[in-house]
Amino acid sequence: QVQVVESGGGLVQPGGSLRLSCVASGSIFGFYVMGWYRQAPGKQRELVAAITGGGSTDYGDSVKGRFTISRDNARNTVYLQMNSLKPEDTAVYYCNRRPPREDSWGQGTQVTVSS
């Protein structure tokens, strides 16, 4: 079981940037494929980006070219750099394994993009 704590969200204007962090527990973190997910009001949770232990990445179509996922296995941390933010990126952002484990969802971090 992986426990996670997300941070870094906030209010940002359209076109702005934020960097999210996710610290995970577990001595074998480096072997996990990790993902960032988001859930907007009234919508289902969706995968935003994922990264393997070796650093291979995958992105949802709506964020390609704007978001970058990375990880530091020595720090058990996954990052999500979000640039050129749009109002439709407003959501609660979560990290979890990919595929997600139901017992590993954290509290998430709220990202609001608004002028």
C-alpha atoms as an extended CHARMM CRD file, in Angstrom:
* protein
*
       115  EXT
         1         1  GLN       CA              0.0000000000        0.0000000000        0.0000000000  PROA      1               0.0000000000
         2         2  VAL       CA              1.2480000000        3.4570000000       -0.9250000000  PROA      2               0.0000000000
         3         3  GLN       CA              0.3120000000        6.5250000000        1.1030000000  PROA      3               0.0000000000
         4         4  VAL       CA              0.6140000000        9.8700000000       -0.6520000000  PROA      4               0.0000000000
         5         5  VAL       CA              0.5350000000       13.5470000000        0.2660000000  PROA      5               0.0000000000
         6         6  GLU       CA             -0.0660000000       16.0680000000       -2.5090000000  PROA      6               0.0000000000
         7         7  SER       CA              0.8120000000       19.7630000000       -2.3350000000  PROA      7               0.0000000000
         8         8  GLY       CA              1.4230000000       22.8160000000       -4.4760000000  PROA      8               0.0000000000
         9         9  GLY       CA             -2.0370000000       23.7380000000       -5.6610000000  PROA      9               0.0000000000
        10        10  GLY       CA             -3.5070000000       27.2100000000       -5.5690000000  PROA      10              0.0000000000
        11        11  LEU       CA             -5.1860000000       29.9960000000       -7.4910000000  PROA      11              0.0000000000
        12        12  VAL       CA             -3.4850000000       31.0880000000      -10.7030000000  PROA      12              0.0000000000
        13        13  GLN       CA             -4.4520000000       33.2470000000      -13.6400000000  PROA      13              0.0000000000
        14        14  PRO       CA             -4.9070000000       31.7760000000      -17.1190000000  PROA      14              0.0000000000
        15        15  GLY       CA             -1.5330000000       31.3270000000      -18.7460000000  PROA      15              0.0000000000
        16        16  GLY       CA              0.1900000000       30.9030000000      -15.4120000000  PROA      16              0.0000000000
        17        17  SER       CA              2.1560000000       27.9910000000      -13.9660000000  PROA      17              0.0000000000
        18        18  LEU       CA              2.1130000000       25.7660000000      -10.9130000000  PROA      18              0.0000000000
        19        19  ARG       CA              4.2500000000       22.8730000000       -9.7300000000  PROA      19              0.0000000000
        20        20  LEU       CA              2.5820000000       20.0860000000       -7.8180000000  PROA      20              0.0000000000
        21        21  SER       CA              4.4340000000       17.6400000000       -5.5670000000  PROA      21              0.0000000000
        22        22  CYS       CA              3.4610000000       14.2170000000       -4.2980000000  PROA      22              0.0000000000
        23        23  VAL       CA              5.4340000000       12.4990000000       -1.5530000000  PROA      23              0.0000000000
        24        24  ALA       CA              4.7680000000        8.7750000000       -1.3190000000  PROA      24              0.0000000000
        25        25  SER       CA              5.5850000000        6.1670000000        1.2990000000  PROA      25              0.0000000000
        26        26  GLY       CA              7.1750000000        2.8240000000        0.5890000000  PROA      26              0.0000000000
        27        27  SER       CA             10.6680000000        1.4810000000        0.1630000000  PROA      27              0.0000000000
        28        28  ILE       CA              9.9700000000        0.2120000000       -3.3630000000  PROA      28              0.0000000000
        29        29  PHE       CA              8.5430000000        3.4860000000       -4.6730000000  PROA      29              0.0000000000
        30        30  GLY       CA             10.9980000000        3.4430000000       -7.5500000000  PROA      30              0.0000000000
        31        31  PHE       CA              9.3460000000        0.3550000000       -9.0080000000  PROA      31              0.0000000000
        32        32  TYR       CA              5.8710000000        1.8810000000       -9.1780000000  PROA      32              0.0000000000
        33        33  VAL       CA              4.3380000000        3.5260000000      -12.1860000000  PROA      33              0.0000000000
        34        34  MET       CA              2.9210000000        6.7420000000      -10.7270000000  PROA      34              0.0000000000
        35        35  GLY       CA              0.2420000000        8.9850000000      -12.1120000000  PROA      35              0.0000000000
        36        36  TRP       CA             -1.3200000000       12.3740000000      -11.5890000000  PROA      36              0.0000000000
        37        37  TYR       CA             -5.1040000000       12.4090000000      -11.8350000000  PROA      37              0.0000000000
        38        38  ARG       CA             -7.6450000000       15.1910000000      -11.6060000000  PROA      38              0.0000000000
        39        39  GLN       CA            -11.3210000000       15.5490000000      -10.8870000000  PROA      39              0.0000000000
        40        40  ALA       CA            -13.3020000000       18.6210000000      -11.8320000000  PROA      40              0.0000000000
        41        41  PRO       CA            -16.7260000000       19.3540000000      -10.3090000000  PROA      41              0.0000000000
        42        42  GLY       CA            -19.3720000000       17.1270000000      -11.8470000000  PROA      42              0.0000000000
        43        43  LYS       CA            -16.8480000000       15.1080000000      -13.8370000000  PROA      43              0.0000000000
        44        44  GLN       CA            -15.1680000000       11.7610000000      -13.4640000000  PROA      44              0.0000000000
        45        45  ARG       CA            -11.5990000000       11.5020000000      -12.2790000000  PROA      45              0.0000000000
        46        46  GLU       CA             -9.1860000000       11.3380000000      -15.2160000000  PROA      46              0.0000000000
        47        47  LEU       CA             -5.5360000000       10.4880000000      -15.7090000000  PROA      47              0.0000000000
        48        48  VAL       CA             -3.4440000000       13.5560000000      -16.4920000000  PROA      48              0.0000000000
        49        49  ALA       CA              0.0370000000       12.0940000000      -16.7360000000  PROA      49              0.0000000000
        50        50  ALA       CA              2.0050000000        9.0070000000      -15.7360000000  PROA      50              0.0000000000
        51        51  ILE       CA              5.6410000000        8.0820000000      -15.3030000000  PROA      51              0.0000000000
        52        52  THR       CA              7.4280000000        4.7480000000      -14.9750000000  PROA      52              0.0000000000
        53        53  GLY       CA             10.1860000000        4.0770000000      -12.4980000000  PROA      53              0.0000000000
        54        54  GLY       CA             12.6870000000        4.5890000000      -15.3050000000  PROA      54              0.0000000000
        55        55  GLY       CA             11.2240000000        7.9200000000      -16.3520000000  PROA      55              0.0000000000
        56        56  SER       CA              9.0910000000        7.0770000000      -19.3930000000  PROA      56              0.0000000000
        57        57  THR       CA              6.0980000000        9.3750000000      -19.5350000000  PROA      57              0.0000000000
        58        58  ASP       CA              2.5620000000        9.4320000000      -20.8690000000  PROA      58              0.0000000000
        59        59  TYR       CA              0.1050000000       12.3560000000      -21.0290000000  PROA      59              0.0000000000
        60        60  GLY       CA             -3.5630000000       12.9620000000      -21.5480000000  PROA      60              0.0000000000
        61        61  ASP       CA             -4.3490000000       14.6980000000      -24.8260000000  PROA      61              0.0000000000
        62        62  SER       CA             -5.6370000000       17.8260000000      -23.1140000000  PROA      62              0.0000000000
        63        63  VAL       CA             -2.3330000000       18.5310000000      -21.3400000000  PROA      63              0.0000000000
        64        64  LYS       CA              0.2780000000       17.4220000000      -23.8760000000  PROA      64              0.0000000000
        65        65  GLY       CA              2.8490000000       20.1290000000      -24.4640000000  PROA      65              0.0000000000
        66        66  ARG       CA              1.7920000000       22.0540000000      -21.3490000000  PROA      66              0.0000000000
        67        67  PHE       CA              2.3430000000       19.6880000000      -18.4130000000  PROA      67              0.0000000000
        68        68  THR       CA              5.4800000000       17.7610000000      -17.4910000000  PROA      68              0.0000000000
        69        69  ILE       CA              5.6180000000       14.8760000000      -15.0400000000  PROA      69              0.0000000000
        70        70  SER       CA              8.8700000000       13.9370000000      -13.3400000000  PROA      70              0.0000000000
        71        71  ARG       CA             10.0440000000       11.9890000000      -10.3150000000  PROA      71              0.0000000000
        72        72  ASP       CA             12.8630000000       11.7970000000       -7.8050000000  PROA      72              0.0000000000
        73        73  ASN       CA             13.0350000000        8.2120000000       -6.6020000000  PROA      73              0.0000000000
        74        74  ALA       CA             15.5710000000        9.0860000000       -3.8940000000  PROA      74              0.0000000000
        75        75  ARG       CA             12.9780000000       11.4250000000       -2.3740000000  PROA      75              0.0000000000
        76        76  ASN       CA              9.9140000000        9.2390000000       -3.1120000000  PROA      76              0.0000000000
        77        77  THR       CA              8.4490000000       12.2430000000       -4.8910000000  PROA      77              0.0000000000
        78        78  VAL       CA              6.5360000000       12.8170000000       -8.1110000000  PROA      78              0.0000000000
        79        79  TYR       CA              6.1270000000       16.2850000000       -9.6080000000  PROA      79              0.0000000000
        80        80  LEU       CA              3.7440000000       17.8340000000      -12.0910000000  PROA      80              0.0000000000
        81        81  GLN       CA              4.8940000000       21.0580000000      -13.7250000000  PROA      81              0.0000000000
        82        82  MET       CA              1.8740000000       22.7940000000      -15.2160000000  PROA      82              0.0000000000
        83        83  ASN       CA              2.3820000000       25.6390000000      -17.6800000000  PROA      83              0.0000000000
        84        84  SER       CA             -0.0070000000       27.6540000000      -19.8420000000  PROA      84              0.0000000000
        85        85  LEU       CA             -2.8300000000       26.8420000000      -17.4720000000  PROA      85              0.0000000000
        86        86  LYS       CA             -6.4070000000       27.1670000000      -18.6910000000  PROA      86              0.0000000000
        87        87  PRO       CA             -9.6740000000       27.5650000000      -16.7800000000  PROA      87              0.0000000000
        88        88  GLU       CA            -10.5860000000       24.0240000000      -17.8130000000  PROA      88              0.0000000000
        89        89  ASP       CA             -7.5780000000       22.7500000000      -15.8350000000  PROA      89              0.0000000000
        90        90  THR       CA             -9.4210000000       23.7090000000      -12.6430000000  PROA      90              0.0000000000
        91        91  ALA       CA             -9.7950000000       20.5560000000      -10.5540000000  PROA      91              0.0000000000
        92        92  VAL       CA             -8.5780000000       18.6840000000       -7.5220000000  PROA      92              0.0000000000
        93        93  TYR       CA             -5.3300000000       16.9600000000       -8.4650000000  PROA      93              0.0000000000
        94        94  TYR       CA             -4.3570000000       13.6140000000       -6.9710000000  PROA      94              0.0000000000
        95        95  CYS       CA             -1.4500000000       11.2550000000       -7.3300000000  PROA      95              0.0000000000
        96        96  ASN       CA             -1.6450000000        7.4880000000       -7.1230000000  PROA      96              0.0000000000
        97        97  ARG       CA             -0.1750000000        4.4560000000       -8.7280000000  PROA      97              0.0000000000
        98        98  ARG       CA             -1.1590000000        3.6110000000      -12.2900000000  PROA      98              0.0000000000
        99        99  PRO       CA             -3.5160000000        1.8570000000      -12.3930000000  PROA      99              0.0000000000
       100       100  PRO       CA             -4.7450000000        3.5120000000       -9.1980000000  PROA      100             0.0000000000
       101       101  ARG       CA             -5.2010000000        1.6570000000       -5.9230000000  PROA      101             0.0000000000
       102       102  GLU       CA             -8.4420000000        2.5290000000       -4.1570000000  PROA      102             0.0000000000
       103       103  ASP       CA             -6.7510000000        2.5020000000       -0.7550000000  PROA      103             0.0000000000
       104       104  SER       CA             -4.0080000000        4.8940000000       -1.8570000000  PROA      104             0.0000000000
       105       105  TRP       CA             -5.9180000000        8.0820000000       -2.7360000000  PROA      105             0.0000000000
       106       106  GLY       CA             -4.7180000000       11.1280000000       -0.8210000000  PROA      106             0.0000000000
       107       107  GLN       CA             -6.5350000000       14.3580000000       -0.0190000000  PROA      107             0.0000000000
       108       108  GLY       CA             -5.5460000000       15.9460000000       -3.3030000000  PROA      108             0.0000000000
       109       109  THR       CA             -4.5860000000       19.5440000000       -3.9510000000  PROA      109             0.0000000000
       110       110  GLN       CA             -6.9460000000       22.1260000000       -5.4320000000  PROA      110             0.0000000000
       111       111  VAL       CA             -5.9030000000       23.9560000000       -8.5930000000  PROA      111             0.0000000000
       112       112  THR       CA             -8.0630000000       26.8920000000       -9.6460000000  PROA      112             0.0000000000
       113       113  VAL       CA             -7.3630000000       28.7730000000      -12.8630000000  PROA      113             0.0000000000
       114       114  SER       CA             -9.2810000000       32.0080000000      -12.9740000000  PROA      114             0.0000000000
       115       115  SER       CA             -8.8130000000       35.6840000000      -13.6740000000  PROA      115             0.0000000000
